[in-house]
Amino acid sequence: MAFGFVVSKFDLFLQITAHRPVQNGALGLALVAGGVIIMGLATWQYHRNYYRIQRGETLEDMKFSLLTGFILVAIGIAVFVYLLGTSGS
């Protein structure tokens, strides 16, 4: 979510200072929306697992959590590589 906010605000900053044409900021909005969805799913999973532990039940498979983590790491690596490639220009 924070990264989406930064992307949106930096785009606005560039529009003001460099007189770039106005863009819709879809990337920043998508990142914020993705962050909200992931936080909601994480909260839901936390409460579900908390009550399972309280009742002495076994926890279900954590494949979704691992998949989400790997996707976020991949996005972070992609952004890092992109920034490395564009930092010299």
Rosetta constraint file for C-alpha pairs under 8 A:
AtomPair CA 1 CA 5 HARMONIC 6.28 0.50
AtomPair CA 1 CA 31 HARMONIC 5.93 0.50
AtomPair CA 1 CA 32 HARMONIC 4.12 0.50
AtomPair CA 1 CA 33 HARMONIC 7.23 0.50
AtomPair CA 1 CA 34 HARMONIC 7.27 0.50
AtomPair CA 1 CA 35 HARMONIC 4.67 0.50
AtomPair CA 1 CA 36 HARMONIC 6.87 0.50
AtomPair CA 2 CA 6 HARMONIC 6.22 0.50
AtomPair CA 2 CA 32 HARMONIC 7.15 0.50
AtomPair CA 3 CA 7 HARMONIC 6.11 0.50
AtomPair CA 3 CA 28 HARMONIC 7.50 0.50
AtomPair CA 3 CA 31 HARMONIC 6.98 0.50
AtomPair CA 3 CA 32 HARMONIC 7.56 0.50
AtomPair CA 4 CA 8 HARMONIC 6.16 0.50
AtomPair CA 4 CA 27 HARMONIC 7.13 0.50
AtomPair CA 4 CA 28 HARMONIC 4.02 0.50
AtomPair CA 4 CA 29 HARMONIC 6.22 0.50
AtomPair CA 4 CA 30 HARMONIC 7.21 0.50
AtomPair CA 4 CA 31 HARMONIC 4.57 0.50
AtomPair CA 4 CA 32 HARMONIC 4.91 0.50
AtomPair CA 5 CA 9 HARMONIC 6.10 0.50
AtomPair CA 5 CA 28 HARMONIC 6.05 0.50
AtomPair CA 5 CA 29 HARMONIC 7.69 0.50
AtomPair CA 5 CA 31 HARMONIC 7.99 0.50
AtomPair CA 5 CA 32 HARMONIC 6.68 0.50
AtomPair CA 6 CA 10 HARMONIC 5.83 0.50
AtomPair CA 6 CA 28 HARMONIC 7.49 0.50
AtomPair CA 7 CA 11 HARMONIC 6.08 0.50
AtomPair CA 7 CA 25 HARMONIC 7.96 0.50
AtomPair CA 7 CA 27 HARMONIC 7.42 0.50
AtomPair CA 7 CA 28 HARMONIC 5.15 0.50
AtomPair CA 8 CA 12 HARMONIC 6.35 0.50
AtomPair CA 8 CA 25 HARMONIC 5.67 0.50
AtomPair CA 8 CA 27 HARMONIC 7.59 0.50
AtomPair CA 8 CA 28 HARMONIC 4.77 0.50
AtomPair CA 8 CA 29 HARMONIC 7.23 0.50
AtomPair CA 9 CA 13 HARMONIC 6.13 0.50
AtomPair CA 10 CA 14 HARMONIC 6.17 0.50
AtomPair CA 11 CA 15 HARMONIC 6.22 0.50
AtomPair CA 11 CA 23 HARMONIC 7.95 0.50
AtomPair CA 11 CA 25 HARMONIC 7.12 0.50
AtomPair CA 12 CA 16 HARMONIC 6.32 0.50
AtomPair CA 13 CA 17 HARMONIC 6.10 0.50
AtomPair CA 14 CA 18 HARMONIC 5.30 0.50
AtomPair CA 14 CA 19 HARMONIC 7.04 0.50
AtomPair CA 14 CA 20 HARMONIC 6.60 0.50
AtomPair CA 15 CA 19 HARMONIC 4.99 0.50
AtomPair CA 15 CA 20 HARMONIC 4.55 0.50
AtomPair CA 15 CA 21 HARMONIC 6.42 0.50
AtomPair CA 15 CA 22 HARMONIC 6.28 0.50
AtomPair CA 16 CA 20 HARMONIC 7.26 0.50
AtomPair CA 25 CA 29 HARMONIC 6.35 0.50
AtomPair CA 26 CA 30 HARMONIC 5.94 0.50
AtomPair CA 27 CA 31 HARMONIC 6.20 0.50
AtomPair CA 28 CA 32 HARMONIC 6.25 0.50
AtomPair CA 29 CA 33 HARMONIC 6.07 0.50
AtomPair CA 30 CA 34 HARMONIC 5.99 0.50
AtomPair CA 31 CA 35 HARMONIC 6.15 0.50
AtomPair CA 32 CA 36 HARMONIC 6.28 0.50
AtomPair CA 33 CA 37 HARMONIC 6.22 0.50
AtomPair CA 34 CA 38 HARMONIC 6.13 0.50
AtomPair CA 35 CA 39 HARMONIC 6.08 0.50
AtomPair CA 36 CA 40 HARMONIC 6.15 0.50
AtomPair CA 37 CA 41 HARMONIC 6.20 0.50
AtomPair CA 38 CA 42 HARMONIC 5.98 0.50
AtomPair CA 39 CA 43 HARMONIC 6.07 0.50
AtomPair CA 40 CA 44 HARMONIC 6.20 0.50
AtomPair CA 41 CA 45 HARMONIC 6.09 0.50
AtomPair CA 42 CA 46 HARMONIC 6.01 0.50
AtomPair CA 43 CA 47 HARMONIC 6.28 0.50
AtomPair CA 44 CA 48 HARMONIC 6.19 0.50
AtomPair CA 45 CA 49 HARMONIC 6.08 0.50
AtomPair CA 46 CA 50 HARMONIC 5.95 0.50
AtomPair CA 47 CA 51 HARMONIC 6.24 0.50
AtomPair CA 48 CA 52 HARMONIC 6.36 0.50
AtomPair CA 49 CA 53 HARMONIC 6.15 0.50
AtomPair CA 49 CA 59 HARMONIC 6.29 0.50
AtomPair CA 50 CA 54 HARMONIC 6.27 0.50
AtomPair CA 51 CA 55 HARMONIC 6.20 0.50
AtomPair CA 52 CA 56 HARMONIC 6.15 0.50
AtomPair CA 52 CA 57 HARMONIC 5.00 0.50
AtomPair CA 52 CA 58 HARMONIC 6.70 0.50
AtomPair CA 52 CA 59 HARMONIC 6.59 0.50
AtomPair CA 53 CA 57 HARMONIC 5.78 0.50
AtomPair CA 53 CA 58 HARMONIC 7.04 0.50
AtomPair CA 53 CA 59 HARMONIC 7.34 0.50
AtomPair CA 62 CA 66 HARMONIC 6.38 0.50
AtomPair CA 63 CA 67 HARMONIC 5.99 0.50
AtomPair CA 64 CA 68 HARMONIC 6.06 0.50
AtomPair CA 65 CA 69 HARMONIC 6.12 0.50
AtomPair CA 66 CA 70 HARMONIC 6.12 0.50
AtomPair CA 67 CA 71 HARMONIC 6.14 0.50
AtomPair CA 68 CA 72 HARMONIC 6.20 0.50
AtomPair CA 69 CA 73 HARMONIC 6.18 0.50
AtomPair CA 70 CA 74 HARMONIC 6.09 0.50
AtomPair CA 71 CA 75 HARMONIC 6.19 0.50
AtomPair CA 72 CA 76 HARMONIC 6.13 0.50
AtomPair CA 73 CA 77 HARMONIC 6.13 0.50
AtomPair CA 74 CA 78 HARMONIC 6.09 0.50
AtomPair CA 75 CA 79 HARMONIC 6.17 0.50
AtomPair CA 76 CA 80 HARMONIC 6.11 0.50
AtomPair CA 77 CA 81 HARMONIC 6.10 0.50
AtomPair CA 78 CA 82 HARMONIC 6.07 0.50
AtomPair CA 79 CA 83 HARMONIC 6.07 0.50
AtomPair CA 80 CA 84 HARMONIC 6.17 0.50
AtomPair CA 81 CA 85 HARMONIC 6.20 0.50
AtomPair CA 82 CA 86 HARMONIC 6.23 0.50
AtomPair CA 83 CA 87 HARMONIC 5.73 0.50
AtomPair CA 84 CA 88 HARMONIC 7.68 0.50
